[in-house]
Amino acid sequence: MTIPTIEYRGYELRAYSHQEFPLHRDPYAKGARRFSSVVGIDAIPSTGASLRRYSTLFGGASPTNERDAIELAMQFGKDIVDGKVQASEL
């Protein structure tokens, strides 16, 4: 498994995504596929203790595939670094 990672303005951004199952987390339940994601922000050079994790907030509908969830997580992380978004850590 590869964890998408980018460097942005002196920070390393890592994004993780997972599928959310409808109705009591049943993978066989009928319903739309939705994904959730988390972005980790770490200073470069890494000190180990400085990793901050944030759950991605989606403005509209939830993403329906893993790639979209990762892209939105990376953009959310960039917005946090730029100071455009005030998010609370996990």
C-alpha positions as CSV (number, residue, x, y, z in Angstrom):
1,M,0.0,0.0,0.0
2,T,1.3,3.4,-1.0
3,I,0.5,6.4,1.1
4,P,0.2,9.6,-1.1
5,T,2.7,12.1,0.2
6,I,3.6,15.6,-1.0
7,E,5.9,18.4,0.3
8,Y,4.2,21.8,0.6
9,R,5.8,25.0,2.0
10,G,8.1,23.2,4.4
11,Y,5.5,20.6,5.5
12,E,4.9,17.0,4.4
13,L,1.3,16.1,3.7
14,R,0.1,12.5,3.9
15,A,-3.4,11.5,3.0
16,Y,-5.3,8.3,4.0
17,S,-8.8,7.3,2.8
18,H,-11.3,4.6,3.7
19,Q,-14.7,3.5,2.5
20,E,-17.7,4.2,4.8
21,F,-20.3,1.6,4.6
22,P,-24.0,2.5,4.9
23,L,-26.4,1.1,7.5
24,H,-24.4,-0.1,10.5
25,R,-21.1,-0.5,8.6
26,D,-22.5,-3.5,6.6
27,P,-20.3,-3.9,3.4
28,Y,-23.1,-5.8,1.6
29,A,-25.8,-3.1,2.3
30,K,-27.2,-1.3,-0.7
31,G,-26.4,2.3,-1.1
32,A,-24.0,4.8,-2.5
33,R,-20.2,4.2,-2.0
34,R,-18.8,7.0,0.1
35,F,-15.3,7.6,1.2
36,S,-13.7,9.5,4.1
37,S,-10.2,10.8,4.4
38,V,-7.6,12.0,6.9
39,V,-4.7,14.3,6.2
40,G,-1.5,14.2,8.3
41,I,0.7,17.3,8.4
42,D,4.3,17.0,9.6
43,A,7.0,19.7,9.6
44,I,10.2,19.1,7.6
45,P,12.6,17.9,9.0
46,S,10.3,15.6,11.0
47,T,10.7,15.6,14.8
48,G,8.2,12.7,15.1
49,A,6.1,14.4,17.7
50,S,4.9,17.2,15.4
51,L,2.5,15.1,13.2
52,R,-1.0,16.5,13.2
53,R,-3.9,14.7,11.8
54,Y,-7.2,16.2,10.5
55,S,-10.4,14.6,9.3
56,T,-11.2,16.1,5.9
57,L,-14.4,18.2,5.8
58,F,-16.3,18.0,2.5
59,G,-18.2,21.0,1.4
60,G,-20.8,19.2,-0.8
61,A,-21.4,15.6,-1.4
62,S,-19.0,13.0,-0.1
63,P,-16.5,11.6,-2.7
64,T,-17.5,8.4,-4.4
65,N,-14.0,7.0,-5.0
66,E,-10.7,6.8,-3.3
67,R,-8.8,9.1,-5.7
68,D,-11.3,12.0,-5.1
69,A,-11.1,11.5,-1.3
70,I,-7.2,11.7,-1.4
71,E,-7.3,14.8,-3.7
72,L,-9.7,16.6,-1.4
73,A,-7.6,15.6,1.7
74,M,-4.5,17.1,0.1
75,Q,-6.3,20.3,-0.8
76,F,-7.7,20.5,2.7
77,G,-4.1,20.1,4.1
78,K,-2.8,22.8,1.8
79,D,-5.6,25.1,3.0
80,I,-4.7,24.4,6.7
81,V,-1.0,25.2,6.0
82,D,-2.0,28.4,4.2
83,G,-4.2,29.5,7.1
84,K,-7.4,29.5,5.0
85,V,-9.1,26.9,7.2
86,Q,-9.1,26.6,11.0
87,A,-9.5,22.8,11.7
88,S,-9.3,20.9,14.9
89,E,-6.9,18.0,15.2
90,L,-8.1,14.4,15.6
